[in-house]
């Protein structure tokens, strides 16, 4: 038999919203880094000569590169707020 301390709170579970936000942050950061590296490699190989980056998939690559990391930062802030709200509600519920 295991003895539990009477004041030990139950383990904190991560809800679906927080998990989805965390995976979205990870996906955006990875996609932005891959796009950044692909632009560097493509520039080295000469893809940007004669306005080559304005055709094909390159506008989407630049869009992800420019807006991916700031959006991931905003999602991290949303994740922190969500986590703080959940923890404060759990603390108020266990205090009563």
NORKAHU-V575541 format. One line per field, one symbol per residue. ss: DSSP state (H for helix, E for strand, - for the rest). burial: + if it has 9 or more other ideal C-beta (glycine too) atoms within 8 Angstrom, else -. A space follows every 10 residues. Layout:
ss: ???
burial: ???
This chain:
ss: ---------- -----HHHHH HHHHHHHHHH HHHHHHHHHH HHHHH----- -HHH---HHH HHHHHHHHHH HHHHHHHHHH HHHHHHHHHH HHHHH-
burial: ---------- -------++- ++-++--++- ++--++-++- -++---+--- -++----+-- ++-++--++- ++--++-++- -++--++--+ ------
